[in-house]
């Protein structure tokens, strides 16, 4: 019985994450989670480092979302970004930028 509890808890957490993902609403505009990250200095540098196609895809999604928002519309449901399809494309670049910044800060202390 105890071995089934973690699996049930895991399924419950995935269900909650999917519900929360859809409740946030950005997917109704075709955006991905990383499209919604507040652009501080680290994020701007990470965006600058994106491969050209990934950057162009991001810009397309943002422009389309802005246009839809101004028209007070959302995409048809079959075009919403699905939880399973949301790729955290910015995370590796952001982690790299943050590590470099922390390393520079450590060197500056010495």
KAZITA-V187392 format. One record per backbone hydrogen bond with DSSP energy under -1.0 kcal/mol. NH is the residue of the N-H (numbers start at 1). CO is the residue of the C=O. If there is no record, write none. Layout:
BEGIN
NH CO
NH CO
END
This chain:
BEGIN
8 4
9 5
10 6
11 7
12 8
13 9
14 10
15 11
16 12
17 13
18 14
19 15
20 16
21 17
22 18
23 19
24 20
28 25
29 26
30 27
31 26
35 32
36 33
40 38
44 40
45 41
46 42
47 43
48 44
49 45
50 47
55 51
56 52
57 53
58 54
59 55
60 56
61 57
62 58
63 59
64 60
65 61
66 62
67 63
68 64
69 65
70 66
71 67
72 69
73 68
75 28
79 76
80 77
81 27
85 82
89 87
94 90
95 91
96 92
97 93
98 94
99 95
100 96
101 97
102 98
103 99
104 100
105 101
106 102
107 103
108 104
109 105
END
